[in-house]
Amino acid sequence: LWYRDILMYKATKDTNLLLYRDEYSTITKQASKRSYEELERIIEAINKVKLRLDANVNFELAVELMLLVIKETC
């Protein structure tokens, strides 16, 4: 949801759409740093880990793969 907020702010600049309003300054910084492609890649990695966990993949391995994708985009 945090990355969703970054994407929503980047696209609309509307603070009323933010779920984490208390993180406004961090969200605005991240929105200015990250491209739409990077945010899409991160959100896809999060969705992929959900699918993997539903398929009973090892939790630690699935989360580690997701974190590697996030780290690569930074």
C-alpha positions in Angstrom: 0.0 0.0 0.0 3.0 2.3 0.6 4.2 1.9 -3.0 0.6 2.4 -4.1 0.6 5.8 -2.3 3.9 6.7 -4.1 2.3 5.8 -7.4 -0.9 7.7 -6.7 0.9 10.8 -5.6 3.2 10.7 -8.6 0.2 10.4 -11.0 -2.2 12.9 -9.3 -0.3 15.0 -6.8 -3.5 14.7 -4.7 -2.7 14.1 -1.0 -6.4 13.2 -0.3 -5.8 9.9 -2.1 -2.9 8.9 0.3 -3.4 6.2 2.8 -0.2 7.0 4.7 -0.7 10.8 4.9 1.7 10.9 7.9 4.5 9.8 5.5 3.8 12.6 3.1 7.4 14.0 2.9 8.9 10.5 2.3 6.3 9.7 -0.3 6.9 12.9 -2.2 10.7 12.3 -2.2 10.2 8.7 -3.5 7.7 9.9 -6.1 10.2 12.3 -7.5 13.0 9.7 -7.5 11.2 6.7 -9.0 9.9 6.3 -12.5 6.6 4.7 -13.3 8.4 1.7 -14.6 10.3 1.2 -11.3 7.1 1.5 -9.3 5.4 -1.0 -11.6 8.2 -3.4 -11.2 8.0 -3.2 -7.4 4.2 -3.6 -7.3 4.5 -6.6 -9.7 7.1 -8.2 -7.4 4.8 -7.7 -4.4 1.9 -9.3 -6.4 4.1 -12.1 -7.5 5.2 -12.9 -3.9 1.5 -13.1 -2.9 0.9 -15.7 -5.7 4.0 -17.6 -4.6 2.9 -17.7 -1.0 -0.6 -18.9 -2.1 1.2 -21.7 -4.0 3.0 -22.7 -0.7 6.5 -21.5 -1.8 9.0 -21.1 1.0 8.2 -17.8 2.7 11.8 -16.7 3.3 12.7 -17.5 -0.3 9.7 -15.7 -1.8 10.2 -12.5 0.3 13.9 -12.6 -0.4 13.2 -12.6 -4.2 10.8 -9.7 -3.8 13.3 -7.7 -1.8 16.0 -8.3 -4.4 13.7 -6.9 -7.1 13.0 -3.8 -4.9 16.7 -3.4 -4.2 17.6 -3.6 -8.0 15.2 -0.8 -8.7 16.7 1.6 -6.2 
